[in-house]
């Protein structure tokens, strides 16, 4: 049990699932666009730079709909990566940037996709009325030694709190210069155990 007692925080969107690709496909269909995966990032600040006001409103409506959230596809490496981490006795915490009003639809999705069993805790941060702390601070307070995420800003912030980040390769985090020793790129959750074990050797 080489990871016994090690707490690993894991993001939901675009780590456990395919949020951005599903959003792009839906927005293309509804608005007659031809966006490619990666062109529209999962972060709403980016939407304003490439979408019209009507398209921006459509994106918000889609992302907050129960139907869309229920249909978001599970990342193909999710079960393999999560189950392998659990087999090595790591304690997994979902720490995802979603507003408090998304709690029920998040839990419904996690349960429907069969990954709830892997996590001991669930934490939603962000949103106008939610937990205003950044992920690095939350991870530190939860005692998580590692964060698996797709956002450059989350990786950078986690490093400030001495939390090592496994940064899942996505189009929107290319060109990012990782802080040596604290941020390691992986292609997906299936590589997490090997990288964590190597960090601890």
C-alpha positions in Angstrom: 0.0 0.0 0.0 2.6 2.6 -1.1 0.1 5.5 -1.1 -1.7 4.8 2.1 -2.5 8.1 3.9 -1.8 10.2 0.8 -4.6 12.5 -0.1 -5.1 13.4 -3.8 -7.4 16.2 -4.9 -8.9 15.6 -8.3 -10.8 18.1 -10.6 -14.0 17.0 -12.3 -14.3 18.9 -15.5 -11.9 17.9 -18.2 -10.1 15.5 -15.9 -12.8 13.0 -14.9 -15.0 14.1 -17.8 -15.1 15.6 -21.3 -16.8 18.8 -20.4 -15.3 21.2 -23.0 -15.6 18.8 -26.0 -19.3 18.2 -25.1 -19.9 21.9 -24.7 -18.3 22.7 -28.0 -20.4 20.0 -29.8 -23.6 21.3 -28.3 -22.8 25.0 -29.0 -21.9 24.2 -32.6 -25.2 22.4 -33.1 -27.3 25.1 -31.5 -25.6 28.2 -32.9 -24.3 26.9 -36.2 -20.7 27.3 -35.3 -17.7 25.3 -36.3 -15.6 25.6 -33.1 -13.0 22.8 -32.6 -12.2 21.2 -29.2 -9.8 23.4 -27.4 -10.8 26.6 -29.2 -13.4 27.3 -26.5 -11.8 26.7 -23.1 -13.8 25.5 -20.0 -13.2 29.0 -18.5 -16.0 31.5 -19.2 -13.6 34.5 -19.4 -12.4 33.0 -22.7 -15.9 32.7 -24.1 -16.3 36.5 -24.2 -13.4 36.8 -26.6 -14.7 34.5 -29.3 -18.5 34.4 -28.9 -21.2 36.9 -29.7 -23.5 38.0 -26.9 -26.2 35.6 -28.1 -23.7 32.7 -28.3 -22.3 33.6 -24.9 -25.8 33.5 -23.3 -26.4 30.1 -25.1 -23.2 28.7 -23.6 -24.3 29.7 -20.1 -27.8 28.3 -20.7 -26.3 25.0 -21.9 -23.8 24.6 -19.1 -26.4 25.2 -16.4 -29.0 22.8 -17.9 -29.7 19.5 -16.1 -29.9 17.7 -19.5 -26.5 18.8 -20.7 -24.8 18.1 -17.3 -26.3 14.6 -17.2 -25.1 13.9 -20.8 -21.4 15.0 -20.2 -19.2 12.0 -21.2 -16.9 10.4 -18.8 -13.2 10.7 -19.7 -12.1 7.3 -21.1 -9.3 7.0 -18.6 -11.3 7.9 -15.6 -12.2 4.5 -14.2 -8.7 3.1 -14.9 -7.0 6.0 -13.2 -9.3 6.3 -10.2 -9.4 2.6 -9.5 -5.6 2.3 -9.8 -5.1 5.2 -7.3 -7.6 3.5 -4.9 -5.8 0.1 -5.3 -2.6 1.9 -4.1 -4.6 3.1 -1.1 -4.6 6.8 -2.0 -7.5 8.8 -0.5 -9.3 10.7 -3.3 -11.0 14.0 -2.9 -13.0 15.7 -5.6 -12.2 19.4 -5.6 -13.8 21.1 -8.6 -14.6 24.7 -9.5 -18.4 24.9 -9.6 -20.9 27.1 -7.9 -22.9 25.8 -4.9 -26.1 25.6 -7.0 -24.3 23.0 -9.1 -23.9 20.6 -6.2 -26.9 18.3 -6.9 -26.2 18.0 -10.6 -22.6 17.3 -10.0 -23.4 14.6 -7.5 -26.0 13.1 -9.8 -23.5 13.0 -12.6 -20.8 11.4 -10.4 -23.3 8.8 -9.2 -24.6 8.0 -12.7 -21.1 7.5 -14.1 -20.2 5.1 -11.3 -17.2 7.1 -9.9 -18.7 8.2 -6.6 -17.2 5.0 -5.0 -13.7 6.2 -5.5 -14.0 9.5 -3.6 -14.2 10.0 0.2 -15.0 13.7 0.0 -16.5 16.2 -2.5 -15.7 20.0 -2.5 -17.1 22.6 -4.8 -15.2 25.9 -4.9 -15.9 29.2 -6.7 -19.1 30.8 -8.0 -20.5 34.2 -7.0 -22.1 32.7 -3.8 -19.7 29.9 -3.2 -16.4 29.2 -1.6 -14.1 32.0 -2.6 -10.9 30.3 -1.8 -8.6 29.1 -4.6 -7.9 25.4 -5.2 -4.4 25.6 -3.8 -5.6 26.9 -0.5 -8.4 24.4 -0.3 -6.0 21.5 -1.1 -3.6 22.7 1.6 -6.4 22.9 4.2 -7.7 19.5 3.2 -4.2 18.0 3.6 -4.0 17.0 -0.1 -0.4 16.5 -1.2 -1.3 16.3 -4.9 -3.8 18.0 -7.2 -4.8 16.6 -10.6 -6.2 19.4 -12.7 -6.3 20.9 -16.3 -6.0 24.6 -15.4 -2.7 26.5 -15.5 -3.9 28.9 -12.9 -4.8 26.1 -10.5 -1.5 24.4 -11.0 0.4 27.7 -10.4 -1.7 28.5 -7.3 -1.3 25.0 -5.9 2.5 25.3 -6.1 2.3 28.4 -4.0 0.8 26.2 -1.3 3.4 23.4 -1.8 0.8 21.1 -3.4 2.2 19.2 -6.3 0.0 19.3 -9.4 -0.4 16.7 -12.1 -1.5 18.8 -15.1 -3.6 16.9 -17.5 -2.6 17.8 -21.1 -5.3 20.0 -22.7 -5.1 22.5 -25.6 -5.7 25.4 -23.3 -2.7 24.7 -21.0 -0.1 24.5 -23.7 2.8 26.9 -23.6 2.7 26.9 -19.8 6.1 26.7 -18.2 5.6 24.4 -15.1 7.4 25.2 -11.9 10.1 22.5 -11.6 9.3 19.9 -9.0 5.8 21.0 -8.3 4.0 20.6 -11.7 4.2 17.5 -13.9 2.3 17.0 -17.1 0.3 13.8 -17.7 -1.9 12.7 -20.6 -4.6 11.5 -18.4 -5.6 10.0 -15.0 -4.2 6.6 -16.0 -0.7 8.0 -15.6 -1.3 9.5 -12.2 -0.1 6.6 -10.0 3.2 6.1 -11.9 4.0 9.8 -11.6 3.0 10.1 -7.9 5.1 7.0 -7.0 8.0 8.4 -8.9 7.7 11.8 -7.0 7.8 9.9 -3.7 10.7 7.6 -4.6 
